[in-house]
Amino acid sequence: MTATIKNSIRKSAKKGGETTAEKHGKDFYQDIGKKGGEATADSHDKEFYQEIGKKGGETTAEKHGKDFYQDIGKKGGEATADSHDKEFYQEIGKKGGESTAENHDKEFYQEIGEKGGNARAKNNGEN
């Protein structure tokens, strides 16, 4: 397919999309998006979503650096802190601790304890 034909197709598609958007509005797109999401959920399993999530994460990581993730993490943390109270954090901390305890053994805790101790000693100028 030549570049001229591709450009013509793109222009036609864009014009069609703009016409549809003017004619139907936001609710139309929300409705078809919901229907499409439900159909996809019915025809795909957990592994499908894990795989596309992984691919999306890898693509985002390639496009954005460490600063991007720090910035969105900070914004997300601030938004969560603004909308949740102390009990929320206690509850998710408890759930996280229980989940970690179920998935790890004594050696895991010994290893992270040792790493934490070494990092603390390094930060305090000890060695």
N, C-alpha and C positions, 0 to 999 in steps of 0.2 A: 504494500500500500504506500502510495507516495505521500510526502509531507503535505502537499496541497489538499489531498483528500482527507488526511487526518485532521488538518486544521478546519476544514469545512464541517466535518463530523462533530468536532469539539464545539464549534460555534453553534451548530444546530442543537446540540444537546444542552448547551448553556441556555440558549433562548427557550427551549422547551422547559427546562427546569425553572427558569424565572417566571414563565407563564403559569406553570403549575403552582408555584409558590404564591403568586398573586391571586390565583383563582381559589385555592383551598385554604391557605393559612396554616398556622402553627398546630392547631388541633388535628388536622389531617395527618401531618407528619408524625405527631405523637401516637396517633392511632395505628398507622401502618408500621411504625417502629415497634410498638408493643406487640402487634400481631406477628411481625417477623421474629422478634425475640422469643416469643412463645413457641413458634414453629421450630426455631433452631434448638431451643431447650428440649423439645419433644424428640428431636431426631439425633441429638448428640449426647455423649456421656461426659462424666467428670474429666476424663483424660483429655478430651477435646478442649475443654475450657482451660485446663492446666497448660496445654501445649500452646494455645494462642496467647495466653497470658504471659508465658515465658518468652515467646517470640516478640510480643509487644514490649516487654520489659527490656529485652536485649536491644531492640531497635531504639528505644528511648535512651538507653544508656550510651549507645553509639552516638546519638545526636547531641546529647547533653552531658556536661561534665559533672564533677563532684559538687560544684557550687549550685547547680540547678537542684540537685536532690537535697542539699542542705537548706536551700531557700524554701522549697515546697514542704519539706519536713517541718521547718520552723513555723511556716504559715498554718499548716495543719495542726500542729501542736497548740499554737495560740488559739485557733478557732475551737479546738476541742476543749481547752482549758476555759474558754469563755462560756461554753455551753454545758459544762458538766461540773459537778461538785466533788468534794472529797470522797464521798461514798462510792462514786463511780470508779475512781482510781483505785480505791481499796478493793472493790469487787473484781475489776479486771486484773489487778495484781495477784489476787488470790487465785483466780482461774488460771493465769499464766504460770504461777508457781506449781499448782496442782498438775497442769499439763506437762510441765518440764520434769517434775518428779516422776510422772508415769513413763516418760520416754527416755530417761537417763539413769545410769547407775552411779554407784559410789565413786568410781574412778573419774567420771565426768566432773563431779563436784570437787574432787581433789585437784584435778587439773586446772579448773578455772580459779580455784582458790589460790593455787600456786602462782598462776599468771597474775592475778590481782595483787598478791603480796609482792611479787617481783616488780610490777609496775609502780606500786606505792613506794617501794624502797628506792627505785630509780628516780622518782619525782622528788623524793626527800634528800637526794644526794648520797644515799647509802649504796653500797654494792658489795 
